[in-house]
Every structure is written in C-alpha cells, then in structure tokens.
C-alpha cells in the first residue's frame, strides 16, 4: 500500500454548543421566577444562582432547589404543582432561542453537520431541551445534571468525547470538536483537552460597541475549518 493510501482522512468536525447564553436569547430567568414568587427580587436572584450549580450537577432535587429559592422570597412551602410551575417558567425563559443562533443551527443542519449540546443544566431542563423543535438537528446532548458532572470540570468533557467516539465507532479526536461557550473557564478547560474551543459573547448582555455576535464569530471560525454553511 502506498504512503498516500495509508494516510488517515481528517475527520469531519463535530460542532458542539453550550446552551444558556449561546443558543438561548438571554441568561436571566430571575424576573420570570420573581413574577411567580414575589418577595425581594435581589434575594431571589442570589438564591437562584447560589444553589444553581448543585441543581445543575444533579446534587439537589427540583423540590430542594425551588424550595430554597422560594424561601429567599419568603415563601415557606411549595406544593408539587408550584414546583412544576417554577420549573416550567425557567424552561420557557431559556428555551427562547436567539434568532441568530437559530439561523446558524439551521444552516449547519441543512448541510448535514453533526451537532451536539454540552450544557450545565438540570435533568428537568435536559428533558425540556429534547422536546424542543430544534433539537432534531442534534445528534446528542450531554447535560450536567444527568451526568453528575459540571463544566469546567474535566470529567464532563471526557464524557462528551467518549460519547462522540461511540457515535462514530472510532477513537475520540478532540481537535475535531469545535466548541462554543460563553464562559472563559469552560473554554479554557476544553482547550486543555485539545478541543477546538471558542468564547461566545453571552447573548442577552450588553456588549461593547462594535462587538460581534457569537453567531458571527462561530460562522467565521467554522468557515475557516471548512464546515459548510452555504
């Protein structure tokens, strides 16, 4: 066999997205939750984010998480129905997809690019994501609450690479994974494993004048790597 025929064909890139602040239109569900609970909105905000990592890691139940947020609002007890209403409000907020992000997903899916989701999110939100109309464009989702592992911890990236390798029936090649996230520490952790990771300026937050939308950054990066978007 000639040397030319022994060369390995470079794998087609897999494009992986974070969800909140990257595909979602915003990253602040507090007003929606406060509308249901009332109380001091600053206390609600503090509790919602202070307990979020535990919830997103699967270390607390919906009842425990939303109960802690409700307590901060001065609500001593939540019924099962009320817990469900709070989770549904959180889901509705985050499932509002940014228009430029949706257009990017459409163009990638239309060109047959393999897409995956890697998100710090609760099991409940993972279930909601998989019911979304746009999720049919994705091959898989790695959700922190289901895996009991959070970004930027190394474990969840290794899970992603293992799942991608299983899907292709081969060995994982981190450099063939193009990843977009809105947190510097998550990008740095992915790069430490050899993943081609890039920062996406968080959707829904004010950016400096002239700053590019994350979707524009992603289009440029993907075009440079030969990923079809036309």
C-alpha beads as a LAMMPS data file, in Angstrom:
LAMMPS data file: protein, C-alpha beads

230 atoms
229 bonds

1 atom types
1 bond types

-500.0 500.0 xlo xhi
-500.0 500.0 ylo yhi
-500.0 500.0 zlo zhi

Masses

1 110.0

Atoms # bond

1 1 1 0.000 0.000 0.000
2 1 1 1.352 3.415 -0.928
3 1 1 2.064 6.018 1.724
4 1 1 -0.653 8.180 0.203
5 1 1 -3.269 5.466 0.708
6 1 1 -2.149 4.897 4.303
7 1 1 -2.904 8.488 5.287
8 1 1 -5.879 8.982 7.510
9 1 1 -8.661 11.159 6.160
10 1 1 -9.181 14.038 8.596
11 1 1 -12.488 13.609 10.415
12 1 1 -15.333 15.979 9.711
13 1 1 -15.710 18.432 12.605
14 1 1 -18.442 17.985 15.162
15 1 1 -19.848 21.330 16.305
16 1 1 -20.749 21.482 19.989
17 1 1 -22.683 24.307 21.646
18 1 1 -23.268 25.347 25.211
19 1 1 -26.907 26.286 25.712
20 1 1 -27.550 29.160 28.149
21 1 1 -26.275 32.447 26.745
22 1 1 -25.162 30.789 23.498
23 1 1 -28.286 29.319 21.948
24 1 1 -30.734 30.917 24.375
25 1 1 -31.763 34.523 23.823
26 1 1 -30.813 35.532 27.361
27 1 1 -29.356 34.385 30.664
28 1 1 -31.508 35.949 33.389
29 1 1 -34.640 33.997 34.340
30 1 1 -34.944 35.867 37.663
31 1 1 -37.764 38.261 36.608
32 1 1 -39.871 35.324 35.386
33 1 1 -39.330 33.450 38.646
34 1 1 -39.928 36.564 40.747
35 1 1 -43.265 37.105 38.999
36 1 1 -44.399 33.780 40.474
37 1 1 -42.842 34.064 43.928
38 1 1 -42.839 37.761 44.747
39 1 1 -40.654 38.909 47.633
40 1 1 -37.341 40.711 47.313
41 1 1 -36.052 40.237 43.762
42 1 1 -32.426 40.608 44.836
43 1 1 -32.862 37.828 47.388
44 1 1 -34.486 35.652 44.729
45 1 1 -31.608 36.340 42.342
46 1 1 -28.987 35.491 44.951
47 1 1 -30.665 32.213 45.905
48 1 1 -31.383 31.162 42.329
49 1 1 -27.721 31.402 41.330
50 1 1 -26.213 30.365 44.682
51 1 1 -27.942 26.970 44.500
52 1 1 -27.832 26.543 40.721
53 1 1 -24.589 24.590 40.417
54 1 1 -25.848 21.983 42.879
55 1 1 -29.082 21.674 40.923
56 1 1 -27.304 21.533 37.579
57 1 1 -24.998 18.825 38.926
58 1 1 -27.930 16.671 39.957
59 1 1 -26.999 17.025 43.638
60 1 1 -30.372 18.508 44.602
61 1 1 -33.925 17.733 43.552
62 1 1 -36.334 20.204 41.961
63 1 1 -38.177 20.365 45.281
64 1 1 -34.968 21.227 47.148
65 1 1 -33.765 23.755 44.603
66 1 1 -37.002 25.627 44.072
67 1 1 -37.757 25.355 47.784
68 1 1 -34.512 27.218 48.541
69 1 1 -35.367 29.918 46.002
70 1 1 -38.880 30.223 47.399
71 1 1 -37.570 30.528 50.961
72 1 1 -35.468 33.500 49.859
73 1 1 -38.678 35.098 48.581
74 1 1 -40.420 34.497 51.897
75 1 1 -42.477 31.509 50.727
76 1 1 -42.216 28.740 53.307
77 1 1 -43.731 25.844 51.388
78 1 1 -44.221 24.880 47.751
79 1 1 -46.739 22.350 46.521
80 1 1 -45.781 19.866 43.828
81 1 1 -47.780 21.945 41.368
82 1 1 -45.928 25.121 42.338
83 1 1 -42.540 23.412 41.927
84 1 1 -43.643 22.372 38.448
85 1 1 -44.773 25.903 37.621
86 1 1 -41.405 27.361 38.648
87 1 1 -39.506 24.799 36.586
88 1 1 -41.791 25.425 33.616
89 1 1 -41.186 29.186 33.863
90 1 1 -37.424 28.601 33.966
91 1 1 -37.655 26.279 30.973
92 1 1 -39.759 28.746 28.964
93 1 1 -37.283 31.516 29.600
94 1 1 -34.221 29.565 28.488
95 1 1 -35.956 27.851 25.565
96 1 1 -36.396 31.232 23.868
97 1 1 -33.705 30.820 21.241
98 1 1 -31.653 33.713 19.927
99 1 1 -32.625 34.346 16.261
100 1 1 -29.020 34.462 15.009
101 1 1 -28.242 31.244 16.878
102 1 1 -31.298 29.544 15.398
103 1 1 -30.285 30.616 11.899
104 1 1 -26.787 29.231 12.451
105 1 1 -28.201 25.887 13.604
106 1 1 -30.478 25.803 10.572
107 1 1 -27.564 26.343 8.187
108 1 1 -25.418 23.713 9.896
109 1 1 -28.223 21.155 9.962
110 1 1 -29.098 21.841 6.314
111 1 1 -25.513 20.978 5.416
112 1 1 -25.525 17.757 7.419
113 1 1 -23.032 18.909 10.059
114 1 1 -23.057 16.786 13.200
115 1 1 -24.231 18.873 16.164
116 1 1 -24.066 18.227 19.893
117 1 1 -25.051 20.100 23.021
118 1 1 -22.874 20.360 26.150
119 1 1 -24.700 22.234 28.880
120 1 1 -24.633 22.829 32.608
121 1 1 -28.333 22.287 33.217
122 1 1 -30.709 20.319 35.409
123 1 1 -32.187 16.973 34.446
124 1 1 -35.543 18.718 34.142
125 1 1 -34.179 21.182 31.621
126 1 1 -32.468 18.364 29.720
127 1 1 -35.873 16.755 29.270
128 1 1 -37.342 20.052 28.041
129 1 1 -34.500 20.585 25.570
130 1 1 -35.050 17.195 23.977
131 1 1 -38.695 18.093 23.355
132 1 1 -37.802 21.364 21.578
133 1 1 -38.481 21.524 17.829
134 1 1 -34.891 22.498 17.009
135 1 1 -33.342 19.569 18.881
136 1 1 -33.988 17.244 15.948
137 1 1 -30.927 18.858 14.339
138 1 1 -28.724 17.485 17.139
139 1 1 -27.136 14.061 17.361
140 1 1 -26.851 14.143 21.140
141 1 1 -26.863 16.234 24.305
142 1 1 -24.572 15.916 27.314
143 1 1 -26.383 17.502 30.267
144 1 1 -24.538 18.069 33.546
145 1 1 -27.476 17.120 35.759
146 1 1 -27.740 13.750 34.043
147 1 1 -24.004 13.079 34.178
148 1 1 -23.447 14.425 37.732
149 1 1 -20.536 16.491 36.400
150 1 1 -20.198 20.218 35.710
151 1 1 -18.156 22.343 33.363
152 1 1 -15.390 23.366 33.755
153 1 1 -14.553 20.040 35.394
154 1 1 -12.557 17.685 33.196
155 1 1 -14.985 14.777 33.604
156 1 1 -17.860 16.208 31.588
157 1 1 -15.618 16.956 28.606
158 1 1 -14.259 13.415 28.735
159 1 1 -17.848 12.133 28.757
160 1 1 -18.566 14.231 25.663
161 1 1 -15.525 12.857 23.844
162 1 1 -16.383 9.279 24.827
163 1 1 -19.965 9.661 23.598
164 1 1 -18.821 11.195 20.319
165 1 1 -16.326 8.360 19.820
166 1 1 -19.067 5.806 20.460
167 1 1 -21.364 7.530 17.971
168 1 1 -18.739 7.329 15.242
169 1 1 -17.467 3.875 16.196
170 1 1 -13.931 5.223 16.495
171 1 1 -11.441 6.935 18.750
172 1 1 -12.261 10.406 20.006
173 1 1 -10.258 13.180 18.354
174 1 1 -10.598 16.319 20.484
175 1 1 -9.223 18.615 17.792
176 1 1 -12.125 17.594 15.526
177 1 1 -14.599 19.025 18.053
178 1 1 -15.378 22.740 17.627
179 1 1 -16.948 24.025 20.833
180 1 1 -18.605 27.353 21.697
181 1 1 -19.273 28.512 25.260
182 1 1 -19.972 31.848 26.930
183 1 1 -17.650 31.319 29.914
184 1 1 -13.885 31.737 29.692
185 1 1 -13.199 28.991 32.228
186 1 1 -15.247 26.482 30.238
187 1 1 -13.396 27.369 27.040
188 1 1 -10.027 27.063 28.788
189 1 1 -10.927 23.663 30.264
190 1 1 -11.969 22.352 26.840
191 1 1 -8.786 23.625 25.244
192 1 1 -6.730 21.848 27.922
193 1 1 -8.079 18.574 26.500
194 1 1 -7.268 19.555 22.919
195 1 1 -10.801 20.607 21.968
196 1 1 -11.026 23.480 19.480
197 1 1 -12.948 25.790 21.852
198 1 1 -14.028 29.408 21.382
199 1 1 -15.652 32.095 23.520
200 1 1 -19.157 33.197 22.533
201 1 1 -20.118 36.615 23.983
202 1 1 -23.168 35.917 26.145
203 1 1 -26.486 36.531 24.410
204 1 1 -28.750 38.977 26.184
205 1 1 -25.966 41.007 27.790
206 1 1 -24.774 44.396 26.671
207 1 1 -21.577 44.174 24.635
208 1 1 -19.010 46.795 23.702
209 1 1 -19.758 48.896 20.634
210 1 1 -18.820 47.023 17.503
211 1 1 -18.639 43.652 19.271
212 1 1 -19.538 40.660 17.137
213 1 1 -22.478 38.459 17.932
214 1 1 -21.418 34.964 18.907
215 1 1 -23.096 33.550 15.820
216 1 1 -20.910 35.762 13.600
217 1 1 -17.794 34.589 15.446
218 1 1 -18.902 30.982 15.059
219 1 1 -19.567 31.401 11.340
220 1 1 -16.082 32.780 10.811
221 1 1 -14.419 30.028 12.860
222 1 1 -16.404 27.263 11.179
223 1 1 -15.768 28.621 7.697
224 1 1 -12.026 28.659 8.430
225 1 1 -12.285 24.988 9.381
226 1 1 -14.111 24.020 6.228
227 1 1 -17.500 23.469 7.837
228 1 1 -20.208 24.083 5.206
229 1 1 -22.696 26.843 5.947
230 1 1 -23.945 27.924 2.496

Bonds

1 1 1 2
2 1 2 3
3 1 3 4
4 1 4 5
5 1 5 6
6 1 6 7
7 1 7 8
8 1 8 9
9 1 9 10
10 1 10 11
11 1 11 12
12 1 12 13
13 1 13 14
14 1 14 15
15 1 15 16
16 1 16 17
17 1 17 18
18 1 18 19
19 1 19 20
20 1 20 21
21 1 21 22
22 1 22 23
23 1 23 24
24 1 24 25
25 1 25 26
26 1 26 27
27 1 27 28
28 1 28 29
29 1 29 30
30 1 30 31
31 1 31 32
32 1 32 33
33 1 33 34
34 1 34 35
35 1 35 36
36 1 36 37
37 1 37 38
38 1 38 39
39 1 39 40
40 1 40 41
41 1 41 42
42 1 42 43
43 1 43 44
44 1 44 45
45 1 45 46
46 1 46 47
47 1 47 48
48 1 48 49
49 1 49 50
50 1 50 51
51 1 51 52
52 1 52 53
53 1 53 54
54 1 54 55
55 1 55 56
56 1 56 57
57 1 57 58
58 1 58 59
59 1 59 60
60 1 60 61
61 1 61 62
62 1 62 63
63 1 63 64
64 1 64 65
65 1 65 66
66 1 66 67
67 1 67 68
68 1 68 69
69 1 69 70
70 1 70 71
71 1 71 72
72 1 72 73
73 1 73 74
74 1 74 75
75 1 75 76
76 1 76 77
77 1 77 78
78 1 78 79
79 1 79 80
80 1 80 81
81 1 81 82
82 1 82 83
83 1 83 84
84 1 84 85
85 1 85 86
86 1 86 87
87 1 87 88
88 1 88 89
89 1 89 90
90 1 90 91
91 1 91 92
92 1 92 93
93 1 93 94
94 1 94 95
95 1 95 96
96 1 96 97
97 1 97 98
98 1 98 99
99 1 99 100
100 1 100 101
101 1 101 102
102 1 102 103
103 1 103 104
104 1 104 105
105 1 105 106
106 1 106 107
107 1 107 108
108 1 108 109
109 1 109 110
110 1 110 111
111 1 111 112
112 1 112 113
113 1 113 114
114 1 114 115
115 1 115 116
116 1 116 117
117 1 117 118
118 1 118 119
119 1 119 120
120 1 120 121
121 1 121 122
122 1 122 123
123 1 123 124
124 1 124 125
125 1 125 126
126 1 126 127
127 1 127 128
128 1 128 129
129 1 129 130
130 1 130 131
131 1 131 132
132 1 132 133
133 1 133 134
134 1 134 135
135 1 135 136
136 1 136 137
137 1 137 138
138 1 138 139
139 1 139 140
140 1 140 141
141 1 141 142
142 1 142 143
143 1 143 144
144 1 144 145
145 1 145 146
146 1 146 147
147 1 147 148
148 1 148 149
149 1 149 150
150 1 150 151
151 1 151 152
152 1 152 153
153 1 153 154
154 1 154 155
155 1 155 156
156 1 156 157
157 1 157 158
158 1 158 159
159 1 159 160
160 1 160 161
161 1 161 162
162 1 162 163
163 1 163 164
164 1 164 165
165 1 165 166
166 1 166 167
167 1 167 168
168 1 168 169
169 1 169 170
170 1 170 171
171 1 171 172
172 1 172 173
173 1 173 174
174 1 174 175
175 1 175 176
176 1 176 177
177 1 177 178
178 1 178 179
179 1 179 180
180 1 180 181
181 1 181 182
182 1 182 183
183 1 183 184
184 1 184 185
185 1 185 186
186 1 186 187
187 1 187 188
188 1 188 189
189 1 189 190
190 1 190 191
191 1 191 192
192 1 192 193
193 1 193 194
194 1 194 195
195 1 195 196
196 1 196 197
197 1 197 198
198 1 198 199
199 1 199 200
200 1 200 201
201 1 201 202
202 1 202 203
203 1 203 204
204 1 204 205
205 1 205 206
206 1 206 207
207 1 207 208
208 1 208 209
209 1 209 210
210 1 210 211
211 1 211 212
212 1 212 213
213 1 213 214
214 1 214 215
215 1 215 216
216 1 216 217
217 1 217 218
218 1 218 219
219 1 219 220
220 1 220 221
221 1 221 222
222 1 222 223
223 1 223 224
224 1 224 225
225 1 225 226
226 1 226 227
227 1 227 228
228 1 228 229
229 1 229 230
